[in-house]
Amino acid sequence: MNWLLVVVGAAVGAPLRYLTDRAVHSRVGFGFPWGTLTVNVCGCALLGLLAAVAPADVRLLLGTGLCGALTTYSTFSFETLKLAQNASRGAALANVGLSLGAGLAAAYAGAGIGHAVWG
């Protein structure tokens, strides 16, 4: 039955990624992959929180399922490659730096919040 938890979480995470990406881009445009950065950083924060305090079935539903479908390493890689190919190497490097730095910070913050609130 574990697979069903993952499927249900993914069924929410994938459309949430799409809708979040579109909402972010409608506000700031398409010059930089802010939508992908947003979903990846939010997913890192949630996964950090879940890893710190959630029971196994909740981690399957929200961690593997929802966060797995919400976040996207492949789109991050593709968008970074496209920035570099379009002579936007500075933006490509900024995307890598922001994604790694903000993602790690968000994961640590999520775990810290989880430990502080739920012990």
C-alpha positions as protocol buffer text, in pm:
chain_id: "A"
residue {
  index: 1
  type: MET
  ca { x: 0 y: 0 z: 0 }
}
residue {
  index: 2
  type: ASN
  ca { x: 301 y: 231 z: 27 }
}
residue {
  index: 3
  type: TRP
  ca { x: 293 y: 293 z: -347 }
}
residue {
  index: 4
  type: LEU
  ca { x: -60 y: 432 z: -316 }
}
residue {
  index: 5
  type: LEU
  ca { x: 61 y: 701 z: -73 }
}
residue {
  index: 6
  type: VAL
  ca { x: 329 y: 801 z: -323 }
}
residue {
  index: 7
  type: VAL
  ca { x: 77 y: 812 z: -610 }
}
residue {
  index: 8
  type: VAL
  ca { x: -167 y: 1028 z: -414 }
}
residue {
  index: 9
  type: GLY
  ca { x: 108 y: 1270 z: -310 }
}
residue {
  index: 10
  type: ALA
  ca { x: 240 y: 1291 z: -667 }
}
residue {
  index: 11
  type: ALA
  ca { x: -110 y: 1354 z: -801 }
}
residue {
  index: 12
  type: VAL
  ca { x: -113 y: 1672 z: -591 }
}
residue {
  index: 13
  type: GLY
  ca { x: 253 y: 1768 z: -636 }
}
residue {
  index: 14
  type: ALA
  ca { x: 270 y: 1764 z: -1016 }
}
residue {
  index: 15
  type: PRO
  ca { x: -23 y: 2002 z: -1079 }
}
residue {
  index: 16
  type: LEU
  ca { x: 96 y: 2218 z: -789 }
}
residue {
  index: 17
  type: ARG
  ca { x: 436 y: 2251 z: -960 }
}
residue {
  index: 18
  type: TYR
  ca { x: 274 y: 2348 z: -1289 }
}
residue {
  index: 19
  type: LEU
  ca { x: 37 y: 2600 z: -1133 }
}
residue {
  index: 20
  type: THR
  ca { x: 306 y: 2753 z: -911 }
}
residue {
  index: 21
  type: ASP
  ca { x: 545 y: 2788 z: -1204 }
}
residue {
  index: 22
  type: ARG
  ca { x: 279 y: 2959 z: -1416 }
}
residue {
  index: 23
  type: ALA
  ca { x: 175 y: 3190 z: -1132 }
}
residue {
  index: 24
  type: VAL
  ca { x: 533 y: 3298 z: -1063 }
}
residue {
  index: 25
  type: HIS
  ca { x: 609 y: 3355 z: -1430 }
}
residue {
  index: 26
  type: SER
  ca { x: 291 y: 3556 z: -1480 }
}
residue {
  index: 27
  type: ARG
  ca { x: 421 y: 3797 z: -1216 }
}
residue {
  index: 28
  type: VAL
  ca { x: 792 y: 3817 z: -1302 }
}
residue {
  index: 29
  type: GLY
  ca { x: 817 y: 3701 z: -1664 }
}
residue {
  index: 30
  type: PHE
  ca { x: 1022 y: 3427 z: -1826 }
}
residue {
  index: 31
  type: GLY
  ca { x: 1373 y: 3578 z: -1828 }
}
residue {
  index: 32
  type: PHE
  ca { x: 1491 y: 3368 z: -1532 }
}
residue {
  index: 33
  type: PRO
  ca { x: 1349 y: 3035 z: -1407 }
}
residue {
  index: 34
  type: TRP
  ca { x: 1196 y: 3180 z: -1090 }
}
residue {
  index: 35
  type: GLY
  ca { x: 907 y: 2932 z: -1099 }
}
residue {
  index: 36
  type: THR
  ca { x: 1133 y: 2628 z: -1090 }
}
residue {
  index: 37
  type: LEU
  ca { x: 1347 y: 2788 z: -821 }
}
residue {
  index: 38
  type: THR
  ca { x: 1036 y: 2857 z: -614 }
}
residue {
  index: 39
  type: VAL
  ca { x: 899 y: 2502 z: -627 }
}
residue {
  index: 40
  type: ASN
  ca { x: 1240 y: 2350 z: -562 }
}
residue {
  index: 41
  type: VAL
  ca { x: 1312 y: 2568 z: -259 }
}
residue {
  index: 42
  type: CYS
  ca { x: 962 y: 2512 z: -115 }
}
residue {
  index: 43
  type: GLY
  ca { x: 1000 y: 2138 z: -171 }
}
residue {
  index: 44
  type: CYS
  ca { x: 1338 y: 2140 z: 6 }
}
residue {
  index: 45
  type: ALA
  ca { x: 1189 y: 2319 z: 306 }
}
residue {
  index: 46
  type: LEU
  ca { x: 899 y: 2076 z: 330 }
}
residue {
  index: 47
  type: LEU
  ca { x: 1122 y: 1773 z: 286 }
}
residue {
  index: 48
  type: GLY
  ca { x: 1359 y: 1900 z: 556 }
}
residue {
  index: 49
  type: LEU
  ca { x: 1065 y: 1938 z: 792 }
}
residue {
  index: 50
  type: LEU
  ca { x: 928 y: 1594 z: 708 }
}
residue {
  index: 51
  type: ALA
  ca { x: 1265 y: 1424 z: 740 }
}
residue {
  index: 52
  type: ALA
  ca { x: 1306 y: 1573 z: 1086 }
}
residue {
  index: 53
  type: VAL
  ca { x: 974 y: 1484 z: 1243 }
}
residue {
  index: 54
  type: ALA
  ca { x: 724 y: 1298 z: 1023 }
}
residue {
  index: 55
  type: PRO
  ca { x: 639 y: 929 z: 1055 }
}
residue {
  index: 56
  type: ALA
  ca { x: 721 y: 698 z: 764 }
}
residue {
  index: 57
  type: ASP
  ca { x: 376 y: 698 z: 603 }
}
residue {
  index: 58
  type: VAL
  ca { x: 362 y: 1079 z: 604 }
}
residue {
  index: 59
  type: ARG
  ca { x: 712 y: 1093 z: 451 }
}
residue {
  index: 60
  type: LEU
  ca { x: 593 y: 861 z: 173 }
}
residue {
  index: 61
  type: LEU
  ca { x: 281 y: 1068 z: 103 }
}
residue {
  index: 62
  type: LEU
  ca { x: 429 y: 1417 z: 133 }
}
residue {
  index: 63
  type: GLY
  ca { x: 802 y: 1357 z: 92 }
}
residue {
  index: 64
  type: THR
  ca { x: 837 y: 1098 z: -181 }
}
residue {
  index: 65
  type: GLY
  ca { x: 500 y: 1167 z: -344 }
}
residue {
  index: 66
  type: LEU
  ca { x: 423 y: 1538 z: -315 }
}
residue {
  index: 67
  type: CYS
  ca { x: 779 y: 1675 z: -293 }
}
residue {
  index: 68
  type: GLY
  ca { x: 903 y: 1427 z: -553 }
}
residue {
  index: 69
  type: ALA
  ca { x: 648 y: 1553 z: -804 }
}
residue {
  index: 70
  type: LEU
  ca { x: 665 y: 1917 z: -693 }
}
residue {
  index: 71
  type: THR
  ca { x: 1041 y: 1956 z: -725 }
}
residue {
  index: 72
  type: THR
  ca { x: 1228 y: 1906 z: -1048 }
}
residue {
  index: 73
  type: TYR
  ca { x: 1598 y: 1854 z: -1100 }
}
residue {
  index: 74
  type: SER
  ca { x: 1552 y: 1783 z: -1470 }
}
residue {
  index: 75
  type: THR
  ca { x: 1376 y: 2115 z: -1540 }
}
residue {
  index: 76
  type: PHE
  ca { x: 1637 y: 2299 z: -1331 }
}
residue {
  index: 77
  type: SER
  ca { x: 1911 y: 2138 z: -1542 }
}
residue {
  index: 78
  type: PHE
  ca { x: 1735 y: 2209 z: -1871 }
}
residue {
  index: 79
  type: GLU
  ca { x: 1663 y: 2572 z: -1785 }
}
residue {
  index: 80
  type: THR
  ca { x: 2021 y: 2624 z: -1672 }
}
residue {
  index: 81
  type: LEU
  ca { x: 2149 y: 2474 z: -1997 }
}
residue {
  index: 82
  type: LYS
  ca { x: 1918 y: 2697 z: -2202 }
}
residue {
  index: 83
  type: LEU
  ca { x: 2039 y: 3006 z: -2014 }
}
residue {
  index: 84
  type: ALA
  ca { x: 2402 y: 2913 z: -2085 }
}
residue {
  index: 85
  type: GLN
  ca { x: 2331 y: 2839 z: -2453 }
}
residue {
  index: 86
  type: ASN
  ca { x: 2154 y: 3173 z: -2497 }
}
residue {
  index: 87
  type: ALA
  ca { x: 2462 y: 3367 z: -2387 }
}
residue {
  index: 88
  type: SER
  ca { x: 2325 y: 3417 z: -2036 }
}
residue {
  index: 89
  type: ARG
  ca { x: 2607 y: 3241 z: -1857 }
}
residue {
  index: 90
  type: GLY
  ca { x: 2584 y: 3475 z: -1562 }
}
residue {
  index: 91
  type: ALA
  ca { x: 2216 y: 3392 z: -1520 }
}
residue {
  index: 92
  type: ALA
  ca { x: 2296 y: 3021 z: -1557 }
}
residue {
  index: 93
  type: LEU
  ca { x: 2557 y: 3042 z: -1280 }
}
residue {
  index: 94
  type: ALA
  ca { x: 2319 y: 3246 z: -1067 }
}
residue {
  index: 95
  type: ASN
  ca { x: 2051 y: 2979 z: -1115 }
}
residue {
  index: 96
  type: VAL
  ca { x: 2291 y: 2706 z: -1001 }
}
residue {
  index: 97
  type: GLY
  ca { x: 2412 y: 2909 z: -702 }
}
residue {
  index: 98
  type: LEU
  ca { x: 2066 y: 3022 z: -594 }
}
residue {
  index: 99
  type: SER
  ca { x: 1917 y: 2675 z: -637 }
}
residue {
  index: 100
  type: LEU
  ca { x: 2188 y: 2500 z: -437 }
}
residue {
  index: 101
  type: GLY
  ca { x: 2224 y: 2767 z: -171 }
}
residue {
  index: 102
  type: ALA
  ca { x: 1856 y: 2839 z: -119 }
}
residue {
  index: 103
  type: GLY
  ca { x: 1763 y: 2470 z: -144 }
}
residue {
  index: 104
  type: LEU
  ca { x: 2012 y: 2364 z: 122 }
}
residue {
  index: 105
  type: ALA
  ca { x: 1921 y: 2658 z: 345 }
}
residue {
  index: 106
  type: ALA
  ca { x: 1552 y: 2574 z: 309 }
}
residue {
  index: 107
  type: ALA
  ca { x: 1609 y: 2207 z: 395 }
}
residue {
  index: 108
  type: TYR
  ca { x: 1808 y: 2301 z: 705 }
}
residue {
  index: 109
  type: ALA
  ca { x: 1546 y: 2559 z: 802 }
}
residue {
  index: 110
  type: GLY
  ca { x: 1266 y: 2306 z: 758 }
}
residue {
  index: 111
  type: ALA
  ca { x: 1448 y: 2052 z: 973 }
}
residue {
  index: 112
  type: GLY
  ca { x: 1526 y: 2317 z: 1233 }
}
residue {
  index: 113
  type: ILE
  ca { x: 1164 y: 2429 z: 1250 }
}
residue {
  index: 114
  type: GLY
  ca { x: 1052 y: 2069 z: 1280 }
}
residue {
  index: 115
  type: HIS
  ca { x: 1286 y: 2003 z: 1570 }
}
residue {
  index: 116
  type: ALA
  ca { x: 1201 y: 2332 z: 1741 }
}
residue {
  index: 117
  type: VAL
  ca { x: 824 y: 2290 z: 1714 }
}
residue {
  index: 118
  type: TRP
  ca { x: 777 y: 1915 z: 1746 }
}
residue {
  index: 119
  type: GLY
  ca { x: 1105 y: 1810 z: 1908 }
}
